[in-house]
Amino acid sequence: VNPKAKVSVKLVAEAGIGTVASGVAKGNADIIQ
């Protein structure tokens, strides 16, 4: 397995998780307001 490919997949996964987390946080903020 290409180590660089593993790193890029990990970065994409973390970016995706961050996007989902911020989306959830924004949704919660909208509900509170």
C-alpha positions, 0 to 999 in steps of 0.5 A, a space after each residue: 500500500 502506498 503510504 502517501 495514499 493512506 495519508 491523503 485518505 486520512 486527511 480527506 476522512 478528517 476533513 469530512 468529519 470536520 465538515 459534518 461536525 460543523 454542520 451539526 453545530 450550525 444546525 444546533 445553533 439555528 435551532 437554539 436561536 
